Amino acid sequence: MNINTLKTSASLIALSLILTTQNVSSQELPSSEEMWKLIQQQQAQITALEKMMGITQQTAIENKEKVEVTEKMIEATVTAIEEGSMASAGPSTNGTSLGGYAEMHFNGGETDQIDFHRFVMFMGHEFTDKIRFFSELEVEHSLSGNGKPGEVELEQAFVEFDIAENTYASVGLQLVPVGIINETHEPPTFYGVERNNVEKNIIPATWWEAGVKFSGKLGDSVRYDAMVHSGLKTPITGQSGAFNIRSGRQKVAKASWKNTAYTGRLSWMAAPGVTFGASFQYQSDLTQTSAEPTSATLIEAHADIQHQLSTNSQLGLRALYAQWNLDSTEAELLGKDIQKGWYIEPSYKYNIDSEQSIGIFARYSMWDNTAGSAIDTANKQTSFGLNYWPHENVVLKADYQIDNYANITKEDNRVNLGLGLQF
């Protein structure tokens, strides 16, 4: 009951008392004793009403003060956040965030070596809610320099701009939108100690270029990426590694940009945990020389499926096909006018508890960088093993690979062990 209601009630009672008194006087006047009781009764009702009104007024004043204090606190909090004076949850301070991943491998067989394969640091910064910066700096094989096995690489450094609600653009050095692992390759996210050879030798992951990319959504389930960027530069006929796709990566290090490359991708999230994707790329000259141009076209299609069997278990399936078509007499003479590969990888994962999981997988791969030749030059590999996640961002891996290379001297069946993490 509010104050106005109480005031109205008091007025009605008082009016009722007056009318009652007038009615009584018109009929028979009460005695002095009856009149005194009536006055006392009226006074008691009025006192009770005044007390209720006083309490209500005080409560209203207190509530109003509390609301004003709360509003001031909210306003101060918002101001602090806008000014960047409050650290948000997670590894972000004043809009700057840190992260990374790392992996160490033991490879048996003929190699019998251990290698801290990668140590990667991510750093990002949010300038506004519509402008962000991302970067990735990597050290490979633990030690870099002249005569050393490793190198230091800048794999990402780009600024992302929100253009509309479902559209944004990114400018700078960034990963090419193709395949499954080229953009998402942190060790806890895939099975097997080593990355698969199809995406390594055909796509070739990890592959980054400098350019501009537009991304967005078409409805609720379709995503698109369109990128204009620097391209590959492969050696030509007569040189070591002629038309070799992987060695054509320039890594945006004083890279030639005589020929622009164009990449497009569509991804369809058909259902929760189910993604189908297809990419297309064109470059007018893979050698980046005007004397002997070799146009190159890449087509790629993949499926990444995670089907939940129960609360604690899921079936997985990854499959990918990729093919390059090179158009030049020189590439055709070497059998490199067609370079292709595919793999299929079923898996099963069981969640032991809220943090621990274990998964098993098998993968069959085929890739051929001289598929245009008259003889069979395909390389084949079968791998199977397990991943154990003591935490969702930490993984221990073990697998066994069986090689069947076209060049029998490269056959190297072996056990692989790995440690991986991301943060």
CORJOKA-V819144 format. One record per run of one state. SS is the DSSP state (~ for helix, > for strand, _ for the rest). FROM is the first residue (numbers start at 1). TO is the last residue. If there is no record, write none. Layout:
BEGIN
SS/FROM/TO, SS/FROM/TO
END
This chain:
BEGIN
_/1/2, ~/3/27, _/28/31, ~/32/82, _/83/91, >/92/93, _/94/95, >/96/107, _/108/112, >/113/128, _/129/130, >/131/140, _/141/143, >/144/144, _/145/149, >/150/164, _/165/166, >/167/175, _/176/186, ~/187/189, _/190/196, ~/197/203, _/204/207, >/208/218, _/219/221, >/222/229, _/230/245, ~/246/248, _/249/260, >/261/271, _/272/273, >/274/283, _/284/294, >/295/308, _/309/312, >/313/327, _/328/328, ~/329/333, _/334/337, >/338/351, _/352/356, >/357/368, _/369/378, >/379/391, _/392/393, >/394/404, _/405/407, ~/408/410, _/411/413, >/414/422, _/423/423
END
